[in-house]
Amino acid sequence: MKTILFCQNPYAFGILEPIMQVLKEKKHEYLWFVKEPIKEKFPFKNEPFTSNMNEVKAFKSDAIFVPGNEVPYYLRGLKVQVFHGFAGEKKGHFRIRHYFDLYLTQGPFFTRKFLELKAKHKNFDVIETGWPKIDIYGKELHKYDDYKTALLKKYQAEKIVLYAPTFSPSLTSASFLIEEFKQLSKNKDYLILVKFHDLMAEELVEAYKKLAKETANIIFEEERNIIKFLLLADIMISDTSSVVYEFLLLDKPVITFKCSSKNIQWDNSLEYTNLEEKICANLEKDLFKKQRQHIVSEYHPFNDGNSALRMVEAVESYITKNGIPEKRNLSFLRRLKIHKIFGK
């Protein structure tokens, strides 16, 4: 099976890497497509990759795995949506753009909704597989334990606090919480890791880098894949970000500020205040532990670390049964949009 791993944004690298590993094990041929503006950030330079759409066309793929919103309709192969997170409340998560033949869902919450949409549109299929980015939870949960011990010892801290807000200007807490983090940093029991989205506003990136430079127990992390920091942290601070769900699936407490989710199963504050008190209360009492189990069962019940394998096998079976589409039929306006993004 010839496969394209399709990347429009840097976050796609960590999502698609486990799929690449499965393709290697199965001895399938694969090619990364990495858009030109993010090519320098691509971490797998020894793997086959291109930014040239003509080379992607010439590859004549059987399947294309996409954790973004668009994929060229004119490329050969089954077009497979693998998603870039869990935030079902975000605008557009359940929007059908008609670019995909197959949706591989993370858990029952998402599967139910996409099956409803399948019944309405009748031009795609849905299979529940789990999400590959968190396969590490099932296979290497304790990968960074020794590193964490050394980090806490170095900074003479007791707990690691991760701050991972969304970049969305209307939803991010970053501009409102900087004074709260200054105050929190006075408590040397906490080591604070700041991990921003690639698309975070530059002025906020610079403000938090400056804070980290001036504060011994704040580290501004620039390593791209957030999974390492989710595994290291004892508690996470965020807002309306899908990374909240990634952290909850580790059965650890989360605090959000003004989260827009309609299904909040964690501590959510409507005011940008009392950060230290909230951290202390959640670490000591963990009042939302029971609610987290609901998130696990609905959003991602798989804990075997084999979601990437299920995805590849689902695509193999689908192609065996249904064949390989040469292209995707789209409306004129959607074809036009694809031409503007990727060319003809």
NUZAFI-626440 format. One line per field, with one value per residue (C-alpha): residue number from 0; residue in one letter; x, y negated, z. Coordinates in steps of 0.25 Angstrom, whole numbers, plus 5000, padded with zeros to 4 digits. Layout:
BEGIN
n <- NUM | ...
res <- A | ...
x <- X | ...
y <- Y | ...
z <- Z | ...
END
This chain:
BEGIN
n <- 0 | 1 | 2 | 3 | 4 | 5 | 6 | 7 | 8 | 9 | 10 | 11 | 12 | 13 | 14 | 15 | 16 | 17 | 18 | 19 | 20 | 21 | 22 | 23 | 24 | 25 | 26 | 27 | 28 | 29 | 30 | 31 | 32 | 33 | 34 | 35 | 36 | 37 | 38 | 39 | 40 | 41 | 42 | 43 | 44 | 45 | 46 | 47 | 48 | 49 | 50 | 51 | 52 | 53 | 54 | 55 | 56 | 57 | 58 | 59 | 60 | 61 | 62 | 63 | 64 | 65 | 66 | 67 | 68 | 69 | 70 | 71 | 72 | 73 | 74 | 75 | 76 | 77 | 78 | 79 | 80 | 81 | 82 | 83 | 84 | 85 | 86 | 87 | 88 | 89 | 90 | 91 | 92 | 93 | 94 | 95 | 96 | 97 | 98 | 99 | 100 | 101 | 102 | 103 | 104 | 105 | 106 | 107 | 108 | 109 | 110 | 111 | 112 | 113 | 114 | 115 | 116 | 117 | 118 | 119 | 120 | 121 | 122 | 123 | 124 | 125 | 126 | 127 | 128 | 129 | 130 | 131 | 132 | 133 | 134 | 135 | 136 | 137 | 138 | 139 | 140 | 141 | 142 | 143 | 144 | 145 | 146 | 147 | 148 | 149 | 150 | 151 | 152 | 153 | 154 | 155 | 156 | 157 | 158 | 159 | 160 | 161 | 162 | 163 | 164 | 165 | 166 | 167 | 168 | 169 | 170 | 171 | 172 | 173 | 174 | 175 | 176 | 177 | 178 | 179 | 180 | 181 | 182 | 183 | 184 | 185 | 186 | 187 | 188 | 189 | 190 | 191 | 192 | 193 | 194 | 195 | 196 | 197 | 198 | 199 | 200 | 201 | 202 | 203 | 204 | 205 | 206 | 207 | 208 | 209 | 210 | 211 | 212 | 213 | 214 | 215 | 216 | 217 | 218 | 219 | 220 | 221 | 222 | 223 | 224 | 225 | 226 | 227 | 228 | 229 | 230 | 231 | 232 | 233 | 234 | 235 | 236 | 237 | 238 | 239 | 240 | 241 | 242 | 243 | 244 | 245 | 246 | 247 | 248 | 249 | 250 | 251 | 252 | 253 | 254 | 255 | 256 | 257 | 258 | 259 | 260 | 261 | 262 | 263 | 264 | 265 | 266 | 267 | 268 | 269 | 270 | 271 | 272 | 273 | 274 | 275 | 276 | 277 | 278 | 279 | 280 | 281 | 282 | 283 | 284 | 285 | 286 | 287 | 288 | 289 | 290 | 291 | 292 | 293 | 294 | 295 | 296 | 297 | 298 | 299 | 300 | 301 | 302 | 303 | 304 | 305 | 306 | 307 | 308 | 309 | 310 | 311 | 312 | 313 | 314 | 315 | 316 | 317 | 318 | 319 | 320 | 321 | 322 | 323 | 324 | 325 | 326 | 327 | 328 | 329 | 330 | 331 | 332 | 333 | 334 | 335 | 336 | 337 | 338 | 339 | 340 | 341 | 342 | 343
res <- M | K | T | I | L | F | C | Q | N | P | Y | A | F | G | I | L | E | P | I | M | Q | V | L | K | E | K | K | H | E | Y | L | W | F | V | K | E | P | I | K | E | K | F | P | F | K | N | E | P | F | T | S | N | M | N | E | V | K | A | F | K | S | D | A | I | F | V | P | G | N | E | V | P | Y | Y | L | R | G | L | K | V | Q | V | F | H | G | F | A | G | E | K | K | G | H | F | R | I | R | H | Y | F | D | L | Y | L | T | Q | G | P | F | F | T | R | K | F | L | E | L | K | A | K | H | K | N | F | D | V | I | E | T | G | W | P | K | I | D | I | Y | G | K | E | L | H | K | Y | D | D | Y | K | T | A | L | L | K | K | Y | Q | A | E | K | I | V | L | Y | A | P | T | F | S | P | S | L | T | S | A | S | F | L | I | E | E | F | K | Q | L | S | K | N | K | D | Y | L | I | L | V | K | F | H | D | L | M | A | E | E | L | V | E | A | Y | K | K | L | A | K | E | T | A | N | I | I | F | E | E | E | R | N | I | I | K | F | L | L | L | A | D | I | M | I | S | D | T | S | S | V | V | Y | E | F | L | L | L | D | K | P | V | I | T | F | K | C | S | S | K | N | I | Q | W | D | N | S | L | E | Y | T | N | L | E | E | K | I | C | A | N | L | E | K | D | L | F | K | K | Q | R | Q | H | I | V | S | E | Y | H | P | F | N | D | G | N | S | A | L | R | M | V | E | A | V | E | S | Y | I | T | K | N | G | I | P | E | K | R | N | L | S | F | L | R | R | L | K | I | H | K | I | F | G | K
x <- 5000 | 5006 | 5003 | 5004 | 5006 | 5000 | 5004 | 4999 | 5003 | 5015 | 5005 | 5003 | 5017 | 5014 | 5001 | 5006 | 5019 | 5012 | 5005 | 5019 | 5025 | 5013 | 5015 | 5030 | 5027 | 5017 | 5028 | 5018 | 5024 | 5021 | 5024 | 5022 | 5016 | 5021 | 5016 | 5028 | 5026 | 5027 | 5038 | 5049 | 5041 | 5040 | 5047 | 5049 | 5059 | 5064 | 5050 | 5045 | 5038 | 5034 | 5028 | 5025 | 5011 | 5015 | 5024 | 5012 | 5003 | 5014 | 5015 | 5001 | 4997 | 4987 | 4983 | 4986 | 4985 | 4982 | 4981 | 4976 | 4964 | 4967 | 4974 | 4974 | 4963 | 4971 | 4981 | 4979 | 4976 | 4967 | 4966 | 4966 | 4963 | 4971 | 4968 | 4977 | 4971 | 4959 | 4952 | 4938 | 4933 | 4942 | 4936 | 4938 | 4941 | 4929 | 4928 | 4927 | 4936 | 4934 | 4949 | 4950 | 4945 | 4948 | 4947 | 4955 | 4949 | 4956 | 4944 | 4929 | 4926 | 4932 | 4927 | 4913 | 4913 | 4920 | 4911 | 4899 | 4906 | 4909 | 4894 | 4891 | 4902 | 4904 | 4918 | 4928 | 4930 | 4933 | 4942 | 4946 | 4960 | 4966 | 4976 | 4991 | 4997 | 4994 | 4999 | 5011 | 5001 | 4999 | 5014 | 5023 | 5015 | 5028 | 5037 | 5041 | 5040 | 5056 | 5056 | 5045 | 5052 | 5065 | 5057 | 5051 | 5064 | 5071 | 5060 | 5058 | 5043 | 5032 | 5022 | 5022 | 5011 | 5009 | 5003 | 4998 | 4987 | 4981 | 4986 | 4972 | 4971 | 4957 | 4959 | 4973 | 4976 | 4991 | 4989 | 4981 | 4989 | 5004 | 5002 | 4997 | 5009 | 5018 | 5011 | 5011 | 5026 | 5029 | 5025 | 5038 | 5031 | 5025 | 5033 | 5025 | 5027 | 5021 | 5017 | 5011 | 5004 | 5012 | 5001 | 5002 | 5003 | 5017 | 5015 | 5010 | 5022 | 5032 | 5025 | 5026 | 5040 | 5044 | 5037 | 5044 | 5057 | 5055 | 5049 | 5057 | 5046 | 5039 | 5043 | 5038 | 5038 | 5041 | 5041 | 5030 | 5023 | 5015 | 5013 | 5027 | 5021 | 5008 | 5015 | 5024 | 5014 | 5006 | 4995 | 4992 | 4986 | 4979 | 4966 | 4959 | 4969 | 4968 | 4981 | 4972 | 4966 | 4980 | 4984 | 4971 | 4973 | 4985 | 4976 | 4983 | 4976 | 4973 | 4970 | 4964 | 4960 | 4947 | 4947 | 4936 | 4933 | 4919 | 4924 | 4933 | 4937 | 4949 | 4951 | 4948 | 4949 | 4941 | 4951 | 4966 | 4969 | 4974 | 4983 | 4991 | 4980 | 4973 | 4986 | 4987 | 4973 | 4973 | 4986 | 4982 | 4968 | 4966 | 4951 | 4949 | 4955 | 4942 | 4938 | 4950 | 4946 | 4934 | 4944 | 4953 | 4941 | 4935 | 4946 | 4957 | 4954 | 4967 | 4978 | 4986 | 4995 | 4990 | 4982 | 4992 | 4991 | 4976 | 4976 | 4986 | 4978 | 4965 | 4970 | 4975 | 4962 | 4954 | 4963 | 4962 | 4947 | 4944 | 4956 | 4965 | 4958 | 4965 | 4960 | 4949 | 4937 | 4935 | 4927 | 4933 | 4935 | 4942 | 4951 | 4954 | 4958 | 4968 | 4974 | 4977 | 4983 | 4991 | 4990 | 4984
y <- 5000 | 4987 | 4976 | 4961 | 4955 | 4941 | 4929 | 4914 | 4911 | 4915 | 4921 | 4932 | 4938 | 4944 | 4949 | 4956 | 4962 | 4974 | 4977 | 4976 | 4986 | 4996 | 4994 | 4997 | 5010 | 5014 | 5011 | 5001 | 4990 | 4976 | 4961 | 4949 | 4937 | 4925 | 4911 | 4902 | 4892 | 4902 | 4910 | 4905 | 4910 | 4925 | 4934 | 4946 | 4941 | 4955 | 4960 | 4958 | 4945 | 4934 | 4921 | 4922 | 4925 | 4931 | 4941 | 4945 | 4947 | 4955 | 4964 | 4970 | 4973 | 4983 | 4975 | 4961 | 4959 | 4945 | 4938 | 4925 | 4919 | 4920 | 4930 | 4928 | 4936 | 4939 | 4948 | 4963 | 4971 | 4972 | 4959 | 4962 | 4951 | 4955 | 4942 | 4932 | 4933 | 4935 | 4922 | 4925 | 4912 | 4904 | 4897 | 4906 | 4920 | 4926 | 4918 | 4927 | 4921 | 4933 | 4935 | 4949 | 4963 | 4968 | 4962 | 4970 | 4966 | 4965 | 4970 | 4972 | 4957 | 4954 | 4967 | 4964 | 4950 | 4954 | 4966 | 4956 | 4948 | 4960 | 4963 | 4949 | 4947 | 4962 | 4959 | 4964 | 4975 | 4975 | 4985 | 4984 | 4986 | 4977 | 4966 | 4969 | 4957 | 4963 | 4978 | 4974 | 4974 | 4989 | 4993 | 4983 | 4976 | 4976 | 4971 | 4958 | 4963 | 4962 | 4949 | 4943 | 4948 | 4941 | 4928 | 4927 | 4929 | 4919 | 4908 | 4913 | 4914 | 4923 | 4923 | 4919 | 4909 | 4909 | 4897 | 4900 | 4890 | 4889 | 4879 | 4874 | 4859 | 4860 | 4872 | 4871 | 4868 | 4865 | 4850 | 4850 | 4860 | 4855 | 4848 | 4860 | 4868 | 4857 | 4859 | 4874 | 4875 | 4869 | 4883 | 4891 | 4904 | 4902 | 4904 | 4897 | 4901 | 4892 | 4899 | 4891 | 4895 | 4892 | 4881 | 4873 | 4858 | 4854 | 4843 | 4853 | 4863 | 4852 | 4848 | 4862 | 4864 | 4851 | 4856 | 4869 | 4863 | 4854 | 4866 | 4878 | 4887 | 4884 | 4891 | 4887 | 4900 | 4900 | 4915 | 4917 | 4929 | 4926 | 4941 | 4941 | 4929 | 4936 | 4948 | 4940 | 4931 | 4933 | 4923 | 4915 | 4901 | 4897 | 4891 | 4896 | 4905 | 4920 | 4922 | 4922 | 4936 | 4941 | 4938 | 4943 | 4957 | 4958 | 4957 | 4944 | 4931 | 4920 | 4905 | 4897 | 4882 | 4878 | 4891 | 4891 | 4906 | 4911 | 4923 | 4918 | 4930 | 4922 | 4909 | 4897 | 4883 | 4872 | 4861 | 4860 | 4861 | 4870 | 4879 | 4883 | 4887 | 4895 | 4903 | 4906 | 4910 | 4919 | 4926 | 4929 | 4932 | 4936 | 4933 | 4937 | 4950 | 4958 | 4948 | 4951 | 4966 | 4961 | 4954 | 4966 | 4975 | 4965 | 4959 | 4969 | 4983 | 4989 | 4991 | 5002 | 4992 | 4998 | 4987 | 4985 | 5000 | 5000 | 4988 | 4995 | 5008 | 5001 | 4994 | 5007 | 5014 | 5002 | 5002 | 5017 | 5016 | 5003 | 5001 | 4988 | 4975 | 4968 | 4955 | 4948 | 4942 | 4928 | 4915 | 4904 | 4895 | 4906 | 4910 | 4895 | 4894 | 4906 | 4900 | 4887 | 4895 | 4906 | 4902 | 4910
z <- 5000 | 4996 | 5006 | 5007 | 5021 | 5018 | 5026 | 5026 | 5040 | 5049 | 5059 | 5048 | 5050 | 5064 | 5060 | 5047 | 5053 | 5059 | 5046 | 5039 | 5049 | 5046 | 5031 | 5033 | 5040 | 5029 | 5019 | 5012 | 5003 | 5008 | 5005 | 5014 | 5008 | 5016 | 5011 | 5008 | 5019 | 5030 | 5023 | 5032 | 5044 | 5039 | 5049 | 5040 | 5029 | 5027 | 5023 | 5009 | 5008 | 4998 | 4997 | 4982 | 4979 | 4965 | 4972 | 4981 | 4969 | 4962 | 4974 | 4971 | 4985 | 4990 | 5003 | 5009 | 5024 | 5027 | 5041 | 5035 | 5028 | 5014 | 5004 | 4988 | 4982 | 4970 | 4977 | 4975 | 4987 | 4999 | 5006 | 5021 | 5032 | 5045 | 5052 | 5060 | 5074 | 5083 | 5084 | 5078 | 5083 | 5074 | 5062 | 5050 | 5057 | 5051 | 5038 | 5026 | 5015 | 5006 | 5004 | 5011 | 5008 | 5022 | 5036 | 5046 | 5060 | 5073 | 5082 | 5083 | 5085 | 5072 | 5065 | 5068 | 5062 | 5050 | 5047 | 5048 | 5038 | 5029 | 5029 | 5024 | 5014 | 5009 | 5003 | 5013 | 5023 | 5038 | 5046 | 5061 | 5063 | 5074 | 5071 | 5068 | 5075 | 5089 | 5086 | 5094 | 5107 | 5104 | 5101 | 5108 | 5119 | 5128 | 5117 | 5124 | 5138 | 5141 | 5133 | 5142 | 5155 | 5150 | 5146 | 5160 | 5167 | 5158 | 5162 | 5176 | 5173 | 5177 | 5165 | 5150 | 5145 | 5130 | 5124 | 5110 | 5105 | 5091 | 5081 | 5077 | 5080 | 5085 | 5094 | 5099 | 5114 | 5111 | 5111 | 5124 | 5133 | 5132 | 5145 | 5152 | 5147 | 5152 | 5166 | 5165 | 5162 | 5176 | 5181 | 5178 | 5180 | 5166 | 5153 | 5142 | 5128 | 5117 | 5104 | 5093 | 5080 | 5068 | 5064 | 5077 | 5075 | 5074 | 5085 | 5095 | 5091 | 5094 | 5107 | 5113 | 5108 | 5115 | 5128 | 5127 | 5125 | 5138 | 5146 | 5151 | 5152 | 5139 | 5126 | 5112 | 5104 | 5089 | 5086 | 5076 | 5081 | 5094 | 5098 | 5106 | 5114 | 5117 | 5122 | 5131 | 5137 | 5150 | 5146 | 5134 | 5132 | 5119 | 5113 | 5101 | 5095 | 5091 | 5098 | 5111 | 5106 | 5103 | 5118 | 5124 | 5117 | 5126 | 5138 | 5144 | 5148 | 5139 | 5142 | 5130 | 5129 | 5122 | 5114 | 5104 | 5104 | 5106 | 5114 | 5125 | 5134 | 5141 | 5149 | 5140 | 5145 | 5140 | 5145 | 5142 | 5157 | 5169 | 5160 | 5172 | 5181 | 5170 | 5167 | 5182 | 5183 | 5171 | 5174 | 5189 | 5187 | 5172 | 5172 | 5158 | 5157 | 5155 | 5144 | 5137 | 5135 | 5127 | 5117 | 5116 | 5112 | 5103 | 5096 | 5095 | 5102 | 5095 | 5105 | 5097 | 5089 | 5076 | 5070 | 5058 | 5055 | 5055 | 5046 | 5036 | 5036 | 5035 | 5022 | 5017 | 5019 | 5013 | 5000 | 4999 | 5000 | 4992 | 4983 | 4982 | 4977 | 4966 | 4971 | 4980 | 4973 | 4978 | 4976 | 4967 | 4979 | 4987 | 4975 | 4974 | 4989 | 4987 | 4975 | 4983 | 4994 | 4987 | 4972 | 4961
END
